[in-house]
Every structure is written in structure tokens, then in C-alpha cells.
Amino acid sequence: MQFLARDEARLVQKKLDRQIADKPRPKLVLYYRSGNHDYSKAANAITASIGEFTGVTLLYLFRISGDGWSEGNERDERWRRYRLWRAANGDQRRLYDAPGRRFERGEEDSVSQVIEFALQLGWDALVAAKPRRQLLFLSHDDRMEIYRGFERRWLAERLIALGYWHRATHDGKTRGSTLT
């Protein structure tokens, strides 16, 4: 795993933003209720849905209450676990200063761990995987948007079984709560 500094992460984000702009409507949107839950099964399902990958990049974009290094977050157990995980992986910088992580083949456990932190801590984050230019967006407002890949139907089935839900949207209108 490699941590990406702010400048390098911005370059990757610009590239991914262009990919989203090319196809601005996600193929699938799933919703969930955030809170102090166990997100490990969801993170494992997301990682498994990538398939055999040659590389995965996760970019932290935003969180309403900051990057976990503020005084108010010092006592938050979830942020403490994240900071310990980050330090154990060789990086002491703030999330703002090194917002990206790049993973290589064989690092599925680390990918799952960082996705779990992103869900648990309410990040806006982009997850991109190769091959096949796979792209997923996690939102702080309890929404996951899949733009490409991630075996989206298989993943939706797994996440719906965990309590996530899907609203089929056609022409921008909500039509129901079943997977389409």
C-alpha cells in the first residue's frame, strides 16, 4: 500500500472526475443508514465485487467534521482506530495531507479495511479499480454510487441483504425499492 500526498491525489481525482463527467449518471445507487455499525461485511463485499484487481485507489474527498485530527475527534474511538491503522502502515500524516491510498494485487484485506473506515467515518470517497476502469463513489450522506464495474448486481444483492436499499431511478424519479 502506498499513501498519496495531496498533490498526487488531486491529479488522480481530476482524472476520475472526468470519467464521471463522461457518464454523469451512476449505473446503481444504494443507500444505507450510517451510525456506529459494523461495516466489515459491507466493506468485504465491496472489495470482493472488484474481482481480481491489478490496482485499487481510494481517495478521501471530504467529511463534514474534518479529517479526524481536530481536537473534537481526538477522543472518538473510530478515528483513533483509523489513526492507529494508518500509523501501523507507515504513515503519520493527516488525512488532508495524504488523502489517497493505492493498493496492489494481493492487498484485498487492506482495501477492505480502508473502505470500512470510509463507511464508518462518513467520508466522501472515490474508489477506482483496475482492470476495466471500475469506479465507485461513497458519500457522507449514506449513499453509494457505482459508475462502472464492481459486479454491481452481485454487490447490490449482498448489500441489500445487509440492510442497504436501492431505489430504481428512471428519468430522475423514484419508482420503487427493488433492484432493477
ABEGO torsion letter per residue (X at the ends): XBBBBAAAAAAAAAAAAAAAAABABBABBBBBBBEBBBAAAAAAAAAAAAEBBABBBBBBABBAAEAGABAAAAABAAAAAAAAAAAAAGBABBAAABABBBBBBGAAAAAAAAAAAAAAAGBBBBBBBOBGGBBBBBBAAGBBBBABEGGAAAAAAAAAAAGBBBBBBBGGBBAEABBX
